[in-house]
Amino acid sequence: MPALTDDQVAFFRRNGYHYPVNALSAEEAAQCRARIEQYEKDTGEEVNKRLKIKAHLASPWMCELARHPEIVSAVQSIIGPDVLLFGSSAFAKNAQDKRFVSWHQDSAYYGLSPNEEVTVWIALSPATSESGCLRVLPGSHEGPDLVHEETYDPDNLLARGQSLRGIDDTKAVEMPLQPGQFSMHHERTAHDSLPNQTDDRRIGMAFFYMPAHVKSTMARRSAMHISGEDRYGHWDVDPEPQTDLDPVTMAYLDSIWGDYRDDSVTVQASRSKTAAAG
């Protein structure tokens, strides 16, 4: 599949998002969904619990999906040929699930500089208005950093329940996807998703891509090589799983998740002080 067109790239740069892009067939998406649900059976826990910032460390197939040619081609159209994967998350809302993802900006917690990360969200089941598809606030990536309130709401799928207040929902744009399609958004684009009101689960994966020149504003961290060259060496290399639930990478995943939750407080606190000073 060719890269995004010039018009599609211009739309992304202007609005901070783009969708839909085809990647997987319906059958391939169903196989990925089955693998996520098998993970849940094998571990006895929902995919939302541990597979947050480095979900791809849980299984080789997730690394393969992150390197899918159609996905990588689209990402390269936005950030260039030298691509690293900063992280990934798996999301599942059960049928008739009241849980949601509040309005937030990824950049407030990722600790990246410059802010050039692009998130790909790929649907593994229908992501519709009724099932709580991703919504974005067009152009918000061009505005100021927004201050988040950490609510710890148990129904919020975000780790700390981080939420933006005062967002005008009438300006939100939904990004519905069929299984195998993906959307893209800039890390500073405000986005959310509502509860699932359907009788099927809403399942998807998010991959967080960045150009190799991006640095961590926290302690030195790791990333997975996707394409091109890393001529900068700002990031250590993620260990890649050799099997499903590889004990080495799962232990690393758990340690990274703990560090991320701790460090994200520092990032947001710094942004809050800056906003208050302004």
C-alpha positions in Angstrom: 0.0 0.0 0.0 1.4 3.4 -0.9 2.2 6.1 1.7 -0.3 8.8 2.6 -1.0 11.3 -0.1 0.2 14.9 0.1 -3.3 16.0 0.9 -3.7 13.4 3.7 -0.4 14.5 5.2 -1.4 18.2 5.0 -4.7 17.3 6.7 -2.9 15.5 9.5 -0.5 18.4 10.0 -3.4 20.9 10.1 -5.9 18.9 12.2 -3.7 16.5 14.2 -5.4 13.3 13.0 -6.2 11.1 10.0 -8.5 8.1 9.4 -9.3 5.5 8.2 -6.4 3.6 6.8 -6.7 -0.1 5.8 -4.1 -2.5 7.2 -5.5 -6.0 8.1 -8.2 -8.0 6.5 -11.3 -8.8 8.6 -9.9 -12.4 9.0 -6.5 -11.1 10.2 -8.1 -8.7 12.6 -10.2 -11.5 14.0 -7.1 -13.6 14.5 -5.5 -10.7 16.5 -8.6 -10.3 18.6 -8.5 -14.1 19.3 -4.9 -13.8 20.4 -5.7 -11.0 22.8 -8.6 -12.9 24.3 -6.4 -16.0 24.6 -3.9 -13.8 26.6 -6.8 -12.9 28.9 -7.6 -16.6 29.4 -3.9 -17.6 29.9 -3.3 -14.8 32.5 -6.7 -14.6 34.1 -6.8 -10.9 33.8 -8.1 -8.3 31.4 -5.8 -7.0 28.7 -6.2 -3.5 30.1 -4.4 -4.4 33.4 -0.8 -4.8 32.3 -0.6 -4.2 28.6 -0.3 -0.4 28.8 2.9 1.3 27.9 4.8 -1.7 26.4 2.1 -4.1 25.3 4.2 -5.4 22.4 6.6 -7.0 24.9 3.9 -9.6 25.7 4.0 -11.5 22.3 5.9 -11.7 19.0 2.7 -11.2 17.0 2.3 -7.7 18.6 5.8 -6.7 17.5 5.0 -8.0 14.0 1.8 -5.9 14.0 3.7 -2.8 15.0 5.9 -3.4 11.9 3.1 -4.1 9.5 4.1 -2.5 6.2 0.8 -0.5 5.7 1.1 0.9 9.2 4.8 1.8 8.9 4.3 3.3 5.5 1.6 5.7 6.8 3.7 6.6 9.8 6.8 7.3 7.7 4.7 9.7 5.6 4.3 11.9 8.8 7.5 11.5 10.7 10.1 10.3 8.1 11.9 7.1 7.4 13.7 6.6 10.7 11.1 5.2 13.1 11.2 3.9 16.7 8.3 2.5 18.7 8.2 4.2 22.1 5.4 2.0 23.4 2.0 0.4 22.8 -1.2 -0.3 24.7 -4.1 -2.8 24.3 -7.6 -1.6 25.0 -10.8 -3.7 25.6 -14.2 -2.4 26.6 -16.6 -5.2 27.4 -20.2 -5.3 26.0 -22.4 -2.8 27.7 -19.3 -1.5 29.5 -19.5 1.8 31.4 -15.8 2.4 31.3 -14.4 5.2 29.2 -11.2 7.1 28.3 -11.3 10.7 29.4 -10.2 13.7 27.3 -6.4 13.9 27.5 -3.2 14.7 25.6 -0.6 11.9 25.4 2.2 14.5 25.4 1.5 15.4 29.0 2.7 12.0 30.2 5.0 10.6 27.6 8.1 12.8 28.3 9.2 13.2 24.7 11.0 16.2 23.1 10.3 17.4 20.5 6.6 16.5 20.5 6.5 14.5 17.2 5.1 11.2 18.3 2.2 9.7 16.3 -0.2 7.2 17.7 -1.8 4.5 15.5 -5.0 3.0 16.9 -5.9 -0.2 15.1 -9.4 -1.8 15.5 -9.7 -5.5 16.1 -13.5 -5.3 16.5 -15.9 -2.7 15.2 -15.1 0.7 16.7 -18.3 2.7 16.2 -20.1 5.6 17.8 -22.2 3.1 19.8 -19.2 1.1 20.9 -17.1 4.1 22.0 -14.7 4.8 19.1 -11.9 7.3 19.5 -12.8 11.0 19.3 -10.4 13.9 18.7 -10.5 17.6 19.0 -9.2 18.9 15.7 -6.4 21.4 15.8 -5.8 21.0 19.5 -2.2 19.8 18.8 -1.4 23.4 17.7 -2.6 25.0 20.9 -1.1 25.3 24.4 -0.3 22.4 26.7 -3.4 21.6 28.6 -3.5 20.9 32.4 -4.8 17.5 33.4 -6.6 16.5 36.6 -5.7 13.1 37.9 -9.1 11.6 39.1 -8.3 8.0 39.6 -11.8 7.3 38.5 -12.2 3.4 38.5 -14.3 3.6 35.3 -11.5 5.5 33.5 -9.3 3.2 31.5 -6.3 5.6 31.8 -3.8 4.7 34.5 -4.3 7.8 36.6 -7.7 8.8 35.3 -6.0 11.9 33.9 -8.7 14.2 32.5 -8.9 17.6 30.7 -11.7 19.8 31.9 -13.8 22.3 29.9 -13.6 20.5 26.6 -16.4 21.4 24.2 -17.8 18.1 23.1 -19.7 19.7 20.2 -16.3 20.1 18.5 -15.3 16.5 18.8 -14.8 14.4 15.7 -15.4 10.6 15.9 -13.1 8.2 14.1 -15.1 5.0 13.6 -13.2 2.1 12.3 -13.9 -1.4 10.9 -11.8 -4.3 12.1 -8.4 -4.0 10.5 -8.5 -0.3 9.9 -6.5 2.2 11.9 -6.5 5.9 12.8 -3.6 8.2 13.5 -3.3 11.2 15.8 -0.5 13.5 17.0 0.6 13.1 20.7 -0.7 16.6 21.5 -4.1 16.1 19.9 -6.8 15.9 22.7 -8.8 12.7 22.4 -11.2 10.5 24.4 -13.6 7.6 23.9 -17.1 7.0 25.4 -18.5 3.8 27.0 -19.4 0.8 24.9 -23.2 0.5 24.5 -23.2 -2.5 22.2 -23.4 -6.2 22.9 -19.9 -6.9 21.6 -16.5 -6.0 23.0 -14.6 -3.1 21.5 -11.0 -4.2 21.2 -8.0 -2.4 19.7 -4.3 -1.7 20.0 -2.4 1.6 20.0 1.2 1.9 18.8 3.3 4.9 19.7 5.8 5.9 17.0 8.4 8.6 17.0 11.3 9.7 14.7 14.6 8.5 16.0 15.8 12.0 16.8 13.2 12.4 19.6 14.7 12.4 23.1 13.3 11.3 26.5 12.9 14.1 29.0 12.9 11.5 31.8 15.7 9.1 32.6 17.1 7.1 29.8 14.5 4.7 28.4 14.1 2.1 25.7 12.3 1.7 22.3 11.9 -0.8 19.6 13.4 -0.3 16.1 10.8 -0.1 13.4 12.4 1.2 10.2 15.4 3.2 8.8 18.4 4.0 11.0 18.9 5.2 14.5 21.8 7.6 14.1 21.2 9.3 17.5 21.4 6.6 20.2 19.0 8.4 22.5 17.2 5.1 23.4 18.2 1.7 24.6 16.8 -1.2 22.7 13.6 -3.0 23.9 14.1 -6.8 24.4 11.7 -8.6 22.0 9.7 -11.5 23.1 10.6 -14.9 21.7 7.3 -16.6 22.8 4.0 -15.5 24.1 4.3 -14.3 27.7 8.1 -14.5 27.4 9.2 -14.3 31.1 12.1 -12.1 30.3 10.1 -9.4 28.4 7.1 -9.7 30.8 9.3 -8.9 33.7 10.8 -6.0 31.8 7.3 -4.8 30.8 6.2 -4.8 34.5 9.3 -2.8 35.5 8.7 -0.2 32.7 5.1 0.1 33.6 6.0 0.9 37.2 8.6 3.5 36.2 6.1 5.1 33.7 3.5 5.6 36.4 6.0 7.2 38.7 7.7 9.3 36.1 4.4 10.5 34.6 3.7 12.4 37.8 6.8 14.4 37.4 6.1 15.2 33.8 2.6 16.4 34.5 3.6 18.4 37.6 6.2 20.2 35.5 3.7 21.0 32.8 1.2 22.2 35.4 3.7 24.6 36.9 4.6 26.0 33.5 0.9 26.5 32.7 0.3 28.2 36.0 3.3 30.5 35.5 2.0 31.5 32.0 
